[in-house]
Amino acid sequence: MLSQDSRNYQFKKAIKYLLRDFRRWLINEKIKQAKYSKEARTHTTNPDKISWIEKLLQTPLDDYRKFVMWRILAPYFINIRRYSAGEAYNTISNWLVKCSGLRRLDFSSNYLIKYNINSAKRGGYLPISLDKLKIENMNLYNVLTKS
């Protein structure tokens, strides 16, 4: 039978291996994150334009439109492109008109556009990156990257 001290020693030894593996995993994640952010910067020729979002504006969607307004378009136009609220409203509204040709909108676009623009102004947050979109909304990511 093992004494209390030897059991504690075995437990500490096992934890050391787990912590070592976890530390390696954290380092690898940090390296991946740095690589992805570097790739995202190299994909944009103009720092005020993000190519995949510009492509999205030319692509009407039949789904995920509320998410796109909230996480992508409103923060992009307000905090990256520095559009006025009116310009941002008109651009998002025009995109939604294209989208409604595929499937009718099931929400009040006027209210949601204004709400998302004001939230982006107030919060100052940036649009979601393509890499985070892959994690957060895989279906939308697949729709955007397949075309």
N, C-alpha and C positions, 0 to 999 in steps of 0.2 A: 504494500500500500504506500502511496506517495504522501509525503508530508506536505503541510500547507506551504512551506517555502519552495519546495520543488514544483508544486502546481503553479504558484505565482510566477516562478521563473519561466515555465513553459508558456504560460499565458503572455508574459512580456515578450518572449521570443517570437511568438506568433504575431503579436501586434506589430513588432518591428518590421516583419516581412510585409504585412498589409500596408503599413504606412509607407514603406519604401515603394511598393507598387503604386499606391495612390499618388505619391509625389511624382513618380515618373509619368503617370497618366495626366496629372495637372500640367506638367511641363510640356507634354505633347499637345495638349489642348491649347495652351498659350501659343505654341509655335504655329499650330494650325490657324488660330485666330489672327495672328500677325500676318500669315501668308495670305489669308482671305482678304483682309483689309487692304493689303498691298495690291492684290489682284483687282479689287474693286476700284482702287484709285487709278490703276493703269487702263481700265476699260473706259474711262471717261476722258475724252480729249479736251473738253471744256469743263472746268471745275464747277460751273454753274449749271451744267446739264448732266444728267445721268442717263446713259444710253438706253438701258432696259426700260426705264420709266417713259422716256420719249417714245419708245416702240410700243409700250402699253397704251399710250394715248391714241395710237393709230389702230388699236385692236379693241373692238367692242366685245364686251363680255355679257353672257346671259346669267351669270351667277357671280358671287363674291364682290358685288359692286359697293356695298356698304363698307366692307373691309378695305377695299382699294381706296375709297375716299378717305377713310379714317387713318389708315396706316401708311398710305403711299402718296396720294395726290395732294391732299390739303397741306401736309407738312412740306412736301416737295415745292409746291408753288409759293407758299408763304416764307419758308425758312431757307430754301436753297435758291430758288429763282427770284425771290424777293418781289413777287407780284403784289399789287395792292389787293385788298379783299375783293374788290369788284372784278379785277382781271382774273383772279383765281376762281371766283364764282362763275364767271362766264365760261372759262375753259373747262371746268369740271362739268358744268351744265351741258355744254356742247358734247362732251364725251358721253354723258348719260343719255343724251338724245340718240346718239349712235347705238348705245347699248339697248335702249328700249325698242329699237328695230328688231332685235333678236328675241327679246322677251320683255313684256310690259313691266314697268317698275311697280313694285309692291310697297312703296314707301313714299313719303313726301320728300321729294328731292330738294325743294326750296329750303325747308327747315334743316335737313341733314347737311346740306352743303354749307349753309351759314354756321351751323353748330360746329362742324369739323374745322372750318376755317378759323373760327374764334378760339377753338381749343388749341389749334396749332400755333396761333399767335400768342396766346396766354402761356402755353407750356414751352414753346420754343423747341419742341422736339423735332428730330429729323425723321425722314421716311425710313421705313424698315429696309435693311439691306437685303439683297437677293439671297444671301446665305442664311440670314435669320428667317426669311420668308420660307425657305425650304424646310426649316424646322417647325415654324409656327403654323404654316398653312400649306402643307405639301400638295394638296389638290390644286390650289391656285398656282403654286410654283410650276407644277407640271403643265398646266394650261399655258402659262406664259413662256415656258422654255421649249415647248414642243413645236411652236410655230416659227 
